[in-house]
Amino acid sequence: MEFEPQKTNRGLILWLWIILGLTAAMVIIGGVTRLTHSGLSIVEWRPLMGAIPPLSEQTWQKTFESYQEYPQYQRLNAGMSLGEFKQIFFWEYFHRLFGRLIGLAFFFPWMWFIYKKKIPKGINLKLAGLFTLGGLQGLMGWYMVKSGLIDNPAVSHYRLAAHLILAFAVMVIALLLIFKLSDRERPSKTPTHWLARVSYFVSGVIVLQIIYGAFTAGLKAGFGMNTFPKMNGEWIPTIGFSMTPLWLNFVENNFGVQFIHRTIGWLLLIGISGFWWLSLKAKLSAAQTKAINLLLAMTIVQFTLGALTIIYVVPLTLAAAHQAGACALLLLTVSVNYSLTPKSTTQDI
């Protein structure tokens, strides 16, 4: 099917922007759910009937009694009142309901675009893959919650990282589809190809940083060593590498994980500043220059948010803003990658 990117695909592009925005909001809501210790308040996974909240006092009491059978109540919240339970229930329920909303916001417009034959050739299979990925992200969310319903009332930080990465993958793929459908400007030759390679490397480091951000959150590693730039007077915290074997400190030690997260943050701040400086020597378009400038600005903002989150011991507003910053940073680096990569070397997603 031949199409004119700016006209024929306007509806598709707007729809994908909405899906991307909803997914970003879902990431932030997920962060608030975790920070309010609400994620383990719903102990069942009912994809359909779970959309209906408790509607009577009797149903609320039964739901509360189910929660009381699990470790979070028994070890952390013993004696919690029904009113207090309703507060943490709200965030987990809202988180799950919002996920269902995204599924509906994707599925029904998608079916309408198919019916109207509005989807260009080669795009529909990618949309099917995106829808499947969103479903897998929901399944991973329940798999994550299950890890906190057994003995230790805390979810696996590995599963949390996987859950988060799948959400970021949905946003990245949606953004790439938007660029493809809008026929966004890219170089036709390769004068900036070397800069694109640097940009891809930066993207890889950002993904690693997001994973370590999830590890830091899952291990609650931000609730300690709350000084900056040193960690309680040390540049390299001794306690951060106290586990044996040594490699465990990189994935299991709270302070080792926080140290790595901080270190990658410094590397990104320095590296992206250097990348920006290199870009000044290249012959770039106005759009490319703007994308790189925005990437540097967002890096500075995100680094500052991270430092403040640590210093003020993970307040809800700063932590949520820091998570939103991670979304913006990754999407901006994808935008830079796309704008720098020549058409002749860019593979379709």
N, C-alpha and C positions, 0 to 999 in steps of 0.2 A: 504494500500500500504506500503510495507516495504521499507526502504531507509537507505542509508549510509550517515549520516549527513554531513561529510566533503566533499564528492564527489558529490553525486546526487544533493544536495541542494545548491551548490556553487553559481549558477546563481540566485536563489531565495534570498539568503543571500545578495549578492551584490546589487540586486535590492532594497531590503528593506533598506540597508544602504543608498542608493541614495535617497529614499523617506524620510528617517529620516533627512538626510543632507539638502534636499530641504526644508523640513518643518522648520528646525532650521533657515535656511536663510530667510524663510518667516517671522518668528517671528522678526528677526532683521530688515528686510525691513519694517515691520509693525511699529516697534518702530521709525525708521527714518521718516516714513510717518507722524506719530503723532507729532514728535518733530519739523518737518518743517511746521506744521499746514496745512498739505495737505489733511487730511482725509475726509474733507467735500467738496472738490473741484468738485467731480463728484456726482451729485444730483439724478442720476437715477441708477437703478440696472437692467442691461440687460445682463444676463449670457452669451448669445451667441453673439449678435451684439455688445455688449460692448467691445469685443476684438478688434474692429476696431476703432482706434483713429480718431479724426478729421483730414481730409486730405486736406482740402481746407481752404482758409481764410474765406470764407463764413460760413463753418461749424464750424470753430473755434469761429467766432463771435456769432453764434447761441448758442453754448455751453456756452460761457461766459455770454451771456444774461440770460440763464437759471440759472447759478450760482448767478447772481445778484438779483434774486428773493428771495434768502434765507438769513437767519439771519447772517451767517458768513460774507458775503459781506457787508450787510447793516449796521452791528454794528461794524465790525472790519476792513474790507478791502475796505470801500467806497473810490472810486477814484483810485482803483487798475487798472493798465494798462493791456492790453491783454497779453503783454510780461510777466508781473509778474504772471498773472493767469496761463500761460503755465508752469511756473516753479513749482507751487504747483500741477497743474494737473498731471505733469509727475510722481510724486511719488505715488499718489493714483492710477493712471493708471497702473504703473509698479507693484504696490502691487497686484492689482486685476489680471493683466496678469500673474504674477508669480503663483498666486493661480490656475489659469486655467492650467498653465504648469504642476503643481503638479498633477492635476486631470488626465491629459493626460499621464503623466509619470507613473501614477499608473495603469490606466485602460487598455491601450494597451498591456503592458507587462503581466499584469494579464491574459488577454484573451489568449495571446500566451502561457503562462504556462499551462493554462487549456487545450488548444488545444493539446499541446504536452504531456499532462498527467504528468507534472512535479511536481504537488502539492501533498504532502503527505496527507494521510487520516486525517481528522479533522482540517486541516489548512485552507481549502478554505472558510469555513464559517467565520472563524476569519478574513480572508482577506476581505470578503464582509462587515463585521462589521467595519473594519478599513476604507474602502472606504466610507461607509455611514457616519461615524464619520467625515471624511474630508469634505463631502458635507455639513453636519450640521455646521461645523466650518465656511464655507463660508456664509451660511445663517445667522449665528449669526453675522458675520461681517457686513452684510447689515442691520440687525436689530439694531446693534450698531450705524451705520452711521445715520440711520433714527432718532435716539434720538437727534441728533444735527441739524436736519433740521426743527425743529418746532419753538421754541421760543428762547431758549438759544443755541448759537452756540458752544456747547461743548457736546461731547458724554457722555452718562451715564457711570460712572465708574463701575457700576455693570455689565453692558453689556460688557464693555471692559475686565473686569476680566473673564467673562464667555467665551468670544472670545479667550482670551489667554489660559485659562485652557484647552479648547478643542484642541488647537494646541499642548499643552504639552501632552495631553492624546494620540494624534496620535503618537507622538515621543516615548512615553513610551511603547505603545502597539507594535509598530514596533520593538523596541529594545528587548522586551520580545520574540517576534516571532523569531528574529535573534538568541537569546540565545537558544531557543527551537530547531530551525533547525540546529544549529551548535553543539548541544549536549554539551553545555558548562559545564565545570567541576563544580560539586556540591558535598557537603559531602553526603555520603551514610548513615551515622548514625547521631546522634544528639549532638555531643560534643560542638558545637557552637550555639545551638538553642537559648540559652538565649541572646547571642550577636545579633542574628537575630532579636529578639523581640525589642531590643534597637534600632536597625537599622530601623525597621519599624516605630517606634515612631519618630525618627529623620526625616524620609521621610514625615510623616504627618506634622511636623513643617515646613519643607521646602515648602510644598504645601501651607500652610497657609501664609508663607512669600511671595510666588509668588502672591497670591491673594492680599495681602497688597501692594506689589510692583505695581500691576495694579491699585489699589485704589489710591496710591500715584501719579502715572502717570496720571490717569484720572482726578483727582482733581487738577493737577498741583501743588501738595503739596511740591514738591522739590524746587520751586521757592520762598522760604522763609525760615527763620530760618537757614541760610546757614553758621552755625558755627558747629564745631565738636571738642570734643565729646558732649559738652553742646549745648543746643538750646537757642541761644542768652542769655547765662549766666545762664540758668536754666537747671537742670537735668530733671525736669518734668515741661514742659511749662504750665504756668497758662492759657494762651489763648487756649491751646489745649484741655481744658476741660470746656469751657465757655458756651457750648450749653446746653439747657434743652429740653427734659429729657437727663440724663447723657449718655445713650447708643448711642445717636446720635453722640457724639464725637468720637466714635469708628469706625464710618462708613461715616460720613459726614463732620466732622471738619478737614480742611486741615492739621492743625498742630497736632491735635490728631492722625490722620492717619499716619503722618510722624513719630510721636513719637513711635507709635506701631511698625511701620516698622523698625525703628532703634533698638527698644528694642528686637524684634525677631532676628534681626541680631546679636546683642550681645549674646543672648541666644544660637543661633546656633554656633557661634564662640566658646563659652565656652563648650557647649554640645558636639560638634563634636570633640573638643580637648580631652574632657573626654572619649568619645567613642573610640578614637584612643588609649588613654592610657590603657583603659580596654582591648582593642584588643591585647596589648602587653603581657597580662597575659594568653591569650588563645593560644591553639595549632592550628595555622592556616597554611594553605598552602601558598606557595609563591604568588599564584594568588590572594588569599584573602587579604593577607598583602598588596600587591601592590594596590588593589582596595581601601582599607581603607586609605593608604598613599595618594593616588591621591585625595580622598574625602577631607581629611584635607587640602591638598595644595590648592585645588580649593576653599574651604571655606575661607581661608585666602585671596586669590586673590579677591574673590567676595566681601568680607567685605571691603577690601581696595578700590575697585572700587566704592562701594556704598558711602564710606566716601568722596572720591575725587569728585564724582558726585555732592554731596551736597555742598562741600566747593567751587567748581568752578561754582556753579549755573547751573547745568545740561547742560554742553556742549555736542554737538551732539556725538562726538567720544566716550567720557566716558560713556554717557548714553547707547549708542548702545552696547559698550563692556560689560556694566553691565547687559544688557538684554541677551547677549550671554552667560555671566557667569551663569545666572539663568538656561539656557538650560543645560549647562555642569554640574552644580551642581545636578540638578534633575536626569539626566541620570546616573551620577556617583553613586548616592545613590540607584538607581534601580539596578545598577550593583552589588553594595555591598550586597543589600538585596538578590539578586538571588544567589550570590556566598556563602552566609552564610546559606541559607535555605536548609535543607536536602531534598533529593528527596522524601522521604516518607511523608513529610508534605507540599510540594509544589503543589499547585493546578494549573492545566493548565489554561492559560488565555483564 
